[in-house]
Amino acid sequence: LTYGSETWTFTKALSERVRITHAALERKLVGITLTEQREKDLHREDIRKMSQVKDPLVFITKRKLGWAGHVMRRNDNRWTTLLQEWIPRNEKRPVGRPPMRWADSLKKEISVRQGTQLIEPWSTIAKDRKKWIAVIRAHTN
């Protein structure tokens, strides 16, 4: 379910699809159908306690933040690192609502979990491993 999720650009629709799929997997794991869940008036949290499986969005966020730190600390000029710092010249983004980019979704996840904006850019903090691990712990606990 979460293979390659470090590189996903999270939108509300994708987050909801992950939650729905994970809820179905948890019901299957516990042995409860959707009809039984509704009859017994069980909520997602009740089934999560029975299955003892962690919230997938917290897990994915932790992996994504870890990957971001790993990429930003590299200094061997791999394409993943270069792509994070690349600013296209003579290219304009399309008219209308711009599509969500990976770095944009990462900033949004950090600010939503923290409740405020970071003082420094996330890419600067990620280069210091100890600071970045503190950010990861603060956002996934």
Phi and psi in degrees as a GROMACS rama.xvg file:
@    title "Ramachandran Plot"
@    xaxis  label "Phi"
@    yaxis  label "Psi"
@TYPE xy
-111.705  13.9481  THR-2
-60.6823  124.581  TYR-3
76.4385  11.3321  GLY-4
-67.0064  -14.5088  SER-5
-61.9365  -28.221  GLU-6
-101.408  0.706128  THR-7
-71.9342  143.706  TRP-8
-94.5213  111.599  THR-9
-83.425  121.792  PHE-10
-112.291  171.189  THR-11
-61.6065  -40.4559  LYS-12
-63.8639  -43.9097  ALA-13
-66.6916  -40.8111  LEU-14
-59.2013  -42.9646  SER-15
-67.8321  -38.2088  GLU-16
-63.6004  -39.867  ARG-17
-64.5452  -44.7103  VAL-18
-60.3618  -44.5873  ARG-19
-64.6245  -46.2505  ILE-20
-63.0076  -42.5746  THR-21
-65.5572  -38.75  HIS-22
-62.5787  -40.2666  ALA-23
-64.5469  -41.0931  ALA-24
-64.918  -40.2773  LEU-25
-65.056  -41.51  GLU-26
-60.979  -42.1624  ARG-27
-63.3618  -41.1338  LYS-28
-62.8098  -41.3818  LEU-29
-80.8147  -23.4295  VAL-30
89.58  31.5216  GLY-31
-118.606  134.413  ILE-32
-85.6036  166.616  THR-33
-62.4938  -37.2612  LEU-34
-63.6005  -45.3866  THR-35
-62.8232  -38.5319  GLU-36
-60.6566  -43.0368  GLN-37
-70.0557  -39.3309  ARG-38
-64.1752  -39.9063  GLU-39
-86.235  -0.1124  LYS-40
54.7607  46.7382  ASP-41
-92.0229  139.942  LEU-42
-100.377  169.453  HIS-43
-56.2859  -38.8162  ARG-44
-64.3068  -37.4207  GLU-45
-64.2801  -44.2073  ASP-46
-68.2909  -36.0233  ILE-47
-63.2074  -38.9329  ARG-48
-65.059  -38.7703  LYS-49
-68.6867  -40.0557  MET-50
-82.1912  -22.1026  SER-51
58.6619  34.939  GLN-52
-103.816  141.884  VAL-53
-74.1975  160.191  LYS-54
-63.8994  125.86  ASP-55
-66.1137  -32.8412  PRO-56
-70.1848  -34.0861  LEU-57
-67.6322  -43.3172  VAL-58
-60.3329  -46.0843  PHE-59
-65.4402  -41.6529  ILE-60
-61.6725  -42.4754  THR-61
-61.8559  -44.1753  LYS-62
-65.6084  -40.2773  ARG-63
-65.2699  -43.542  LYS-64
-64.8163  -39.7496  LEU-65
-62.0631  -43.8774  GLY-66
-64.297  -41.5442  TRP-67
-60.3122  -44.1528  ALA-68
-63.708  -41.2852  GLY-69
-61.771  -45.789  HIS-70
-64.0371  -43.6814  VAL-71
-71.7287  -25.0573  MET-72
-83.2784  -14.6443  ARG-73
-65.5857  148.108  ARG-74
-138.385  33.7216  ASN-75
-108.162  16.0659  ASP-76
57.1131  37.3881  ASN-77
-72.8726  159.815  ARG-78
-63.9546  -29.8563  TRP-79
-65.4471  -39.5983  THR-80
-70.7494  -45.4911  THR-81
-62.1491  -36.6881  LEU-82
-65.4612  -33.433  LEU-83
-67.6412  -30.8392  GLN-84
-101.217  -0.874783  GLU-85
-76.8506  131.835  TRP-86
-120.311  113.926  ILE-87
-65.2021  135.486  PRO-88
-92.7074  146.724  ARG-89
57.3378  23.6917  ASN-90
-118.218  133.245  GLU-91
-111.088  145.092  LYS-92
-76.5159  151.951  ARG-93
-63.9218  158.207  PRO-94
-67.8728  147.795  VAL-95
100.137  -166.508  GLY-96
-67.7222  123.075  ARG-97
-71.3664  144.94  PRO-98
-65.1183  148.199  PRO-99
-69.2022  130.326  MET-100
-100.019  162.034  ARG-101
-59.0503  -47.5479  TRP-102
-65.2599  -34.8585  ALA-103
-64.2927  -43.7976  ASP-104
-67.8545  -33.6532  SER-105
-64.9796  -45.3562  LEU-106
-60.2446  -41.8436  LYS-107
-65.1727  -43.5837  LYS-108
-61.5518  -42.051  GLU-109
-64.7214  -46.5383  ILE-110
-69.4599  -33.8751  SER-111
-67.2723  -44.0148  VAL-112
-70.9725  -37.4378  ARG-113
-82.424  -26.8045  GLN-114
88.7113  -11.8192  GLY-115
-141.166  172.812  THR-116
-80.2172  151.968  GLN-117
-71.2172  148.832  LEU-118
-70.3505  -42.9912  ILE-119
-104.043  158.859  GLU-120
-63.3587  146.255  PRO-121
-59.4182  -33.2048  TRP-122
-66.8924  -30.5784  SER-123
-73.67  -43.8208  THR-124
-64.6587  -38.7381  ILE-125
-63.7136  -23.9883  ALA-126
-72.6179  -20.2075  LYS-127
-99.6952  106.781  ASP-128
-57.738  -43.6334  ARG-129
-64.3813  -43.9175  LYS-130
-63.3631  -41.0948  LYS-131
-67.7882  -38.6084  TRP-132
-63.1483  -37.8728  ILE-133
-63.5175  -39.3132  ALA-134
-64.1965  -44.0308  VAL-135
-60.525  -47.158  ILE-136
-62.5092  -40.3393  ARG-137
-65.8095  -31.1339  ALA-138
-92.9045  -12.2875  HIS-139
-116.96  7.58936  THR-140
